[in-house]
C-alpha cells in the first residue's frame, strides 16, 4: 500500500450502505483487510480521502487536535518569526488533514474547507484552531471551485472572533504587504511565493523589471528592495493595482522607481514589443490556467504564448522568471513549454534556478499532487 490519500470512484468495487457526505467510512482492500478510515464524498470523482491508515484510529475531536498540533508544531519557528507574519499553518493532505487550508495573516486565521469530510468537522476545527493558535478572528474563504465538485456551496464569512479589517498588514523579511482577507485572491496573498520573492530580490540589483500579473505588488516590491532600477507592474485588475500602490508606499519606495499599467498581459506585452521596450527581468506569475486535466491543452497554449511574449521583451542576458501554479502542468512539461516559447521568440536560454512553493506548503512524499507551483529562472541570450 503506497498510502496515497485519494480514492477515486473507479477504484472502488462497492460501497456498503449509503454513507452521507462527509461521513467517516472504513476502507478495505480486495482481501477484505482494513486499510484505514476516510471521509466520504459521493459527489466527487475523488470519492474518499484518507483520514488515517491506522484502522484503530477514531475520527473525533481528539484526532483533529493531534493533527492540528502536529501541523502547528512543524511550523513553530516560522510562526514565531517576527519577520514572517504571514504563513500557511495547514496544507491539506500534506499535513494529513485532507481538504483543509489554514493561513495566518498577523492576528487572523483564514480557512478553506475544500472537501466534504473536513467540511463536516468545520465547527470543531474552528474551536480547536483558536485554542491552539490564539488569534483575534477566524475567517472562512471556502469559495474555491473544488467545493462545487464536492457538492458543497461556496461559503465566506466570519467563523469566530473579530471581523478582520479591510487590510491586514504582514511582514515578509522587512517587506510590508497589506492583505485583503475578504476580497483577495485565494486566502488573500500568495504565501507560496515566499522563497521566490526572496530569490528575485537577490537578482534585481541595477536591473529594470517587468512584473506581469503583479497582483498587489509582491515581486515588484521585492525587486525594488533588491536594488532594481525600475519596476513596471502590470495587472488586469484595477483594485489589485490600487492595493499594490498602497504596498509600494507602505515600503517607502521612491515614486520614480515604479509604475503601474492596468491591462491584459497577453495584449500589452505585444504592444510593448512593438514599441521597442526592453527589460532586464520579466516576471510571469499568471493565475492557474488549468483547473483540471481536461483544460490541459488550452493551458499549455496560454503558458507558451505568455512566455514567448516575455522572452521577446528581454535585453540580451536578461532573466525570464516564469511560473505555473497549474497542477495539471508538471515541471518537465513546463520546462518544455518554456523552451519552445524561447525558441519561437528567436532566442536561446539556460535555466539558472528551479523554483517551487515555500516550505510552509510541504509536499507529501506519497502525494505528488501537493507539488503544484513550479518556476524557472532562465537567462535569455
Steps between C-alpha positions, in 0.01 A plus 500: 500500500653831388290718735375741239214686675249504212259224396346563158154373415633259237720326756209415730342159447200553724361720774314339787198701607443864407757713683413868518728776364788545742428182694798294617520164322720194536716428197575133431721335239398227256583239765271668749788625715439839660723764337390801699233764551386766254252781454238422237401734217229353275496797257873503423713288268732483802243291683690478828804662660695315764496629854719223632669180384466362851164325536525529879464879480178675593413806293388740771596835652810349661615372160476848347672654800799265452524577131470877550758498779740311272451747212553800727802336662668445164475873432574632848821678399318677214205592722738651758694704242410872522622540140255237374153593621329335203524120496308192393414305814322199346550374146237234445613151415867587564405554865273193503193724515351457151326803353588737785698820440584736786705816445610751762513872424616687807239442771245340268452151360338429162361153423386309196294182542532337158376145559170362632680307774677799650197725446302271729751575779514876442357608837734274696803604297426871550469445875833316508677762289431796726600289799825366351600816312370809683372762258254787476276344240450208260357565154359256242606522132344173383394617152746300287363314197595165654212539748253481213652168395453387861130591488561786746382861466751787512531652846668815626482693825604525860532168683620624839616813680551841340431587140837573334560859389494590132877449487718294734868594484756220490879511516704289260872542565457873551256547212155610610189387312139593559283189458130508420374189678141542381565591136853390406597205281502158670505587872631852435866468399737265316685362800637218285734744319689593819834345398466609137447865590818475707684357198378777268624752754854358468487522117361850461787741577531766230250327271174616343211265583170423328269344762205335320189380683634725776196461728581709811867552419679211672778442248526868410566612856752218550681611182518862616623387840777318311603814313305484173526819297129500408201263522204515263207312657227366270167350608152490349339583838489868594409421864806273527725774364347746747603265779842464338544877495423507871755226560773687310428808712490287813858391427628851430579430133596810300225595255732528201619138540163334434192536283172317432309401191149354518481275195463147369851355508452295183417818308725757665819294466453503123450876509813549710697293248366707210602815690857370528501463878753271666547382858777326693260277697151386401292332775202292381281377786164434333189353661423131469426435131397136559267403785467146364678268256220565251627859467857385441537590130357848539722565800814382318428742214448788743825430687692483174352821366573707809854359532569576132389861544701536820817357347469733202511803733825406673828674436788262412600311814172594669311273738163336436337409834218271391241325719211257476267416788293254294524152648416348158827644360795315655857632511642309198209618287531857628870500415419374149231768454745770611775364273267496199386854577855633522588325174196645324604845626826450309704484818708246692511445873632311799330412827671659800252405772210263552232631737206354691266587783633609839568260786175585681337325200685165537464222245372171641732220391216265397300792355676662201186700421593729791785639287307746284722809472797480271723770359812561293752781499645499148776716359395599149762582239 
